[in-house]
């Protein structure tokens, strides 16, 4: 289904902790000018409708978020918000399970050579905001096979766009010529796997969307994600939150609090909710390569409860299941290691990264997004554990 829209999505990449997907601008940033007609395609992201532009390279742009084709479907698939651990991945899916967090709390990045000195400094300043207040770390790439490339999109604007979560070597953050720390801090949030706060499933309990004030064609940018994975309480001060006048067509607010008031503009900093939510999704102690181990020779599963169907888990939670330690990701579970394991050796050493251009046979092993996988006889990949940090 194709829907005509008058928003230039290539320039509507502004920004706006919920945890799934939509798009945004903010009164702190430049509104869309030079409108041109664009066709948007209806897709499903975790069974929620998203309207996106096909970029022609296997990715789709929705506002300021870039989706990989494997993160989207053409119809609902029966999304399970509370999956069982150890669900293997079909070979053809190439390991994608919606949004995947960065292993070892570390974003691996590359600065493209087209960046200006100011864009690099803005990026470094924004990284510092995350590292000084949360468990997130950044590492400039050496030989890692999964990373995000920070590049200049050439637009003379305070704008940007970013992939949602870690995406092998295809991830990127596209900066405008005048991208500010406010924008860049937000885009790093998308790279960590976060969606826009005002699209959370519980947003109607906290704010009202005034659709009568929204620009023609931009209403889809305020679509609620019923299946969003929410970290903590709704946070109107979040770096991931739309501004009160985002996409306004008449100078009137598009988002107000339940009592009808607007709220202050966002600052180039993380809110207390951003910090708490990030440290929940990326808990301390995840910087090592031994899963939940403490480095003192203890069983990595010590003190971790067994998985239960009756518990609703959040990103970053750990459980044991069938003798292994697992950590909850945005759309599934990652195996960290085998219970009883006290070693910190890198299980991925000497294993080649996954390639979509190769044909694999049962028993073959590959690395992907910081994890070791083995192809089973049923042609499904099984997570064998997390690679050690570099």
C-alpha positions in Angstrom: 0.0 0.0 0.0 1.5 3.3 -1.0 0.4 6.6 0.6 1.1 10.1 -0.8 2.9 12.4 1.6 4.1 16.0 1.3 6.9 15.7 3.8 10.4 15.5 2.5 11.7 12.7 4.6 15.3 13.1 3.5 15.2 16.5 5.4 12.6 15.6 8.0 15.3 13.7 9.9 15.3 15.8 13.0 14.7 14.1 16.3 12.8 13.2 19.1 13.0 6.8 25.8 10.3 4.6 24.6 11.8 1.7 22.6 10.5 0.9 19.1 9.8 3.3 16.1 8.3 6.4 14.3 9.9 9.8 13.5 10.2 13.5 14.4 11.2 17.1 14.6 11.4 19.6 17.5 11.1 23.3 17.9 14.8 23.3 18.8 15.5 22.2 15.2 14.6 23.5 11.8 11.1 22.8 10.5 10.7 21.2 7.0 11.0 23.7 4.1 11.2 23.1 0.4 8.4 20.5 0.6 8.4 17.9 -2.1 6.0 15.0 -2.8 7.2 11.6 -1.5 5.6 8.2 -1.6 5.6 6.4 1.7 5.1 2.7 2.0 3.1 1.0 4.7 5.1 -1.6 6.6 4.9 -3.3 10.0 7.5 -3.1 12.7 6.8 -5.6 15.5 3.2 -5.6 14.2 2.9 -1.8 14.5 2.3 0.2 11.3 5.1 2.4 10.1 5.2 4.6 7.0 8.6 4.6 5.4 10.5 5.7 2.3 12.3 3.0 0.4 16.0 4.2 0.1 16.7 1.5 -2.5 19.6 -0.2 -0.7 17.6 -2.5 1.5 16.9 0.2 4.1 13.8 2.4 4.7 13.6 5.9 6.2 10.9 6.7 8.7 11.4 10.3 9.9 14.9 10.2 11.4 15.1 6.4 11.9 16.6 4.0 9.3 15.2 0.5 9.3 16.8 -2.5 7.7 14.5 -4.5 5.4 14.7 -7.5 7.8 13.3 -5.3 10.6 10.1 -4.7 8.7 7.3 -7.0 7.4 4.5 -6.5 4.9 1.9 -7.8 7.3 1.4 -8.7 10.9 3.3 -11.7 12.0 2.0 -12.3 15.5 4.6 -10.4 17.5 5.5 -12.0 20.8 6.4 -9.4 23.4 7.5 -12.0 25.9 9.4 -14.7 24.0 11.0 -17.8 25.3 14.8 -17.9 25.3 16.8 -20.1 22.9 14.6 -19.4 19.9 16.8 -20.1 16.9 17.0 -17.8 13.9 16.0 -18.9 10.4 19.0 -18.9 8.1 17.4 -16.5 5.6 16.7 -13.9 8.3 20.4 -13.3 8.7 20.1 -13.0 12.5 17.8 -10.0 12.5 15.2 -10.0 15.2 13.9 -6.5 15.0 16.1 -4.3 17.2 19.3 -5.6 18.7 21.4 -3.9 21.4 25.1 -3.3 21.3 27.1 -6.1 23.0 29.4 -5.2 26.0 27.6 -1.8 26.4 29.9 -0.5 23.6 29.1 1.3 20.4 31.8 0.7 17.8 32.0 3.7 15.5 33.8 5.0 12.4 34.1 8.6 11.4 33.7 9.0 7.7 36.3 11.2 6.0 33.6 13.6 4.8 32.9 14.9 8.3 33.9 18.5 9.2 35.9 19.2 12.3 32.8 20.7 13.9 30.7 17.5 13.1 33.4 15.4 14.7 33.5 17.6 17.8 29.7 17.6 18.1 29.8 13.8 17.9 32.5 13.5 20.6 30.7 15.9 22.9 27.5 13.9 22.5 29.3 10.6 23.2 30.7 12.2 26.3 27.2 13.0 27.5 26.3 9.3 27.3 29.6 7.9 28.8 29.7 10.3 31.8 26.1 9.6 32.8 25.4 6.0 31.7 27.0 2.6 31.3 27.5 3.2 27.6 31.0 3.3 26.1 32.3 4.2 22.7 35.2 2.7 20.8 36.6 3.8 17.5 36.7 0.8 15.2 39.9 -1.2 14.6 39.0 -4.6 13.1 35.5 -5.2 14.5 32.9 -6.4 11.9 30.0 -4.6 13.4 30.0 -0.8 13.8 28.1 2.4 13.0 29.5 4.9 10.4 29.0 8.5 11.3 28.8 10.5 8.0 27.9 13.8 6.6 24.6 13.8 4.6 25.5 17.1 3.0 22.2 18.9 4.0 22.8 22.4 5.4 20.6 21.8 8.4 20.4 20.9 12.0 19.2 17.4 11.3 20.3 13.8 11.3 19.1 10.2 10.9 20.2 6.9 12.4 19.8 3.1 12.3 17.8 1.6 15.1 20.1 -0.7 17.1 23.2 -2.4 15.9 23.1 -3.6 12.3 26.4 -5.3 11.4 28.5 -3.0 9.3 25.5 -1.3 7.7 24.7 1.0 10.6 25.1 4.7 10.1 24.3 8.1 11.6 23.8 10.7 8.9 24.6 14.2 10.1 23.5 17.5 8.7 26.1 20.2 8.2 24.9 22.1 11.3 23.8 19.1 13.4 23.9 20.2 17.1 24.5 18.2 20.3 20.8 18.1 21.0 20.2 16.2 17.7 23.3 14.0 18.0 22.6 12.9 21.6 19.1 11.8 20.3 20.5 10.0 17.3 22.8 8.0 19.5 19.7 7.0 21.4 18.3 5.5 18.2 21.5 3.7 17.6 21.2 2.2 21.1 17.7 0.9 20.1 15.4 3.6 21.4 12.3 4.9 19.7 10.6 8.2 20.3 9.1 8.8 23.8 5.8 10.1 22.5 5.1 7.0 20.5 5.2 4.7 23.5 2.2 2.5 24.1 1.4 4.4 27.3 1.7 7.9 25.9 -2.0 8.7 26.1 -1.8 8.4 29.9 0.7 11.4 29.9 0.2 13.6 26.9 -2.4 14.5 24.3 -1.7 14.7 20.5 -3.4 17.6 18.8 -3.8 16.2 15.3 -5.7 19.3 14.2 -2.5 21.3 14.5 -0.2 18.8 12.6 1.1 19.5 9.1 -0.7 17.7 6.3 1.0 14.4 5.7 2.8 14.4 9.1 0.1 12.7 11.2 1.8 9.3 10.8 4.8 10.7 12.6 2.7 10.7 15.8 1.5 7.1 15.4 1.5 5.2 18.7 3.4 1.9 19.0 1.1 -0.5 20.8 4.0 -3.1 21.1 6.7 -0.7 22.3 9.2 -2.1 24.8 9.1 0.6 27.5 11.9 1.3 29.9 10.8 2.9 33.1 8.1 5.6 33.4 7.1 8.0 30.6 9.5 10.9 30.5 8.5 14.1 28.9 12.0 15.5 29.4 13.6 12.6 27.5 16.1 13.3 24.7 13.8 11.0 22.7 10.7 13.2 23.1 9.1 15.4 20.4 8.9 19.1 21.1 5.5 20.6 21.9 5.4 22.3 18.5 6.8 19.6 16.3 5.3 19.6 12.8 2.9 22.4 13.7 1.1 23.8 10.7 -0.3 26.9 12.5 2.0 27.8 15.3 -0.1 25.9 17.8 1.2 23.0 19.8 1.0 19.5 18.5 1.6 17.8 21.9 0.4 19.0 25.3 0.3 17.6 28.7 -3.1 16.1 29.9 -4.0 19.5 31.5 -3.4 21.2 28.1 -0.1 22.9 28.9 3.1 22.8 26.8 6.4 21.8 28.2 10.0 23.3 28.1 12.3 22.8 25.1 14.8 19.9 25.4 18.4 20.7 26.4 21.6 19.0 25.0 21.6 16.5 27.8 20.1 13.3 29.0 17.2 13.4 31.5 17.1 11.4 34.7 14.7 9.0 32.9 17.1 8.6 30.0 19.9 7.7 32.4 17.9 5.2 34.4 16.4 3.6 31.3 19.7 3.2 29.6 21.3 1.7 32.7 18.5 -0.8 32.8 18.8 -1.8 29.2 22.6 -1.8 29.4 23.3 -2.8 33.0 26.7 -2.4 34.6 28.9 -5.5 34.4 28.1 -6.0 30.7 31.4 -4.7 29.6 33.1 -8.1 30.0 33.1 -11.1 27.7 32.0 -13.6 30.2 28.3 -13.0 30.3 27.2 -12.4 33.9 30.5 -13.4 35.5 32.2 -11.1 37.9 35.7 -12.0 36.9 36.4 -13.8 40.2 36.0 -17.3 38.9 32.3 -17.6 39.9 29.7 -19.4 37.9 28.2 -16.8 35.5 24.7 -18.0 36.5 25.1 -17.5 40.2 22.2 -15.5 41.6 20.3 -15.4 38.4 16.7 -16.7 38.4 15.3 -19.3 36.0 13.2 -17.9 33.1 9.4 -17.9 33.8 6.6 -17.5 31.3 4.7 -15.6 34.0 7.2 -12.8 34.2 7.3 -9.8 31.9 11.0 -9.1 31.3 12.6 -5.8 30.4 15.7 -5.1 28.1 18.8 -5.9 30.1 17.2 -8.5 32.4 19.1 -11.8 32.8 17.7 -15.3 33.3 18.9 -18.9 33.2 17.3 -21.4 30.8 18.2 -25.0 30.0 21.7 -24.6 31.5 22.6 -21.3 29.9 22.6 -17.6 30.8 20.5 -15.2 28.7 20.0 -11.5 28.5 16.8 -9.8 27.3 17.2 -7.8 24.1 14.6 -5.5 22.5 13.0 -8.4 20.6 14.4 -11.6 22.0 17.1 -13.1 24.1 20.9 -13.3 23.7 22.8 -16.2 25.0 25.8 -15.0 27.1 27.3 -18.3 28.0 26.9 -21.7 29.7 26.2 -22.0 33.4 29.2 -23.3 35.3 31.5 -21.3 32.9 34.1 -19.1 34.7 36.3 -18.4 31.7 36.7 -15.1 30.0 38.4 -16.5 26.8 36.9 -15.2 23.6 34.8 -18.0 22.1 34.8 -16.0 18.8 38.5 -16.0 18.2 39.4 -17.2 14.7 35.7 -17.4 13.6 34.9 -15.4 10.4 32.0 -12.9 10.4 28.7 -13.9 8.8 28.4 -13.1 5.1 25.1 -12.9 3.2 27.0 -13.9 0.0 28.1 -17.3 1.3 26.3 -20.6 1.5 26.7 -22.3 4.8 26.4 -25.9 5.9 25.2 -27.4 9.2 27.9 -27.1 11.8 29.4 -23.9 10.3 30.1 -21.2 12.8 30.1 -17.4 12.3 30.2 -14.2 14.3 27.5 -11.6 14.0 26.9 -8.4 15.9 29.2 -9.6 18.7 27.9 -13.1 19.1 28.9 -16.6 18.0 26.4 -18.6 16.0 26.3 -22.2 14.8 24.1 -23.4 11.9 21.9 -26.3 12.9 20.8 -29.3 10.8 17.3 -27.6 10.6 18.9 -24.7 8.8 18.5 -22.4 11.8 21.2 -20.4 13.5 21.8 -21.0 17.2 23.3 -18.4 19.5 26.3 -19.9 21.2 27.3 -17.0 23.4 28.7 -13.5 23.4 32.1 -12.7 22.0 34.6 -11.2 24.5 35.0 -7.4 24.5 38.0 -6.0 22.6 
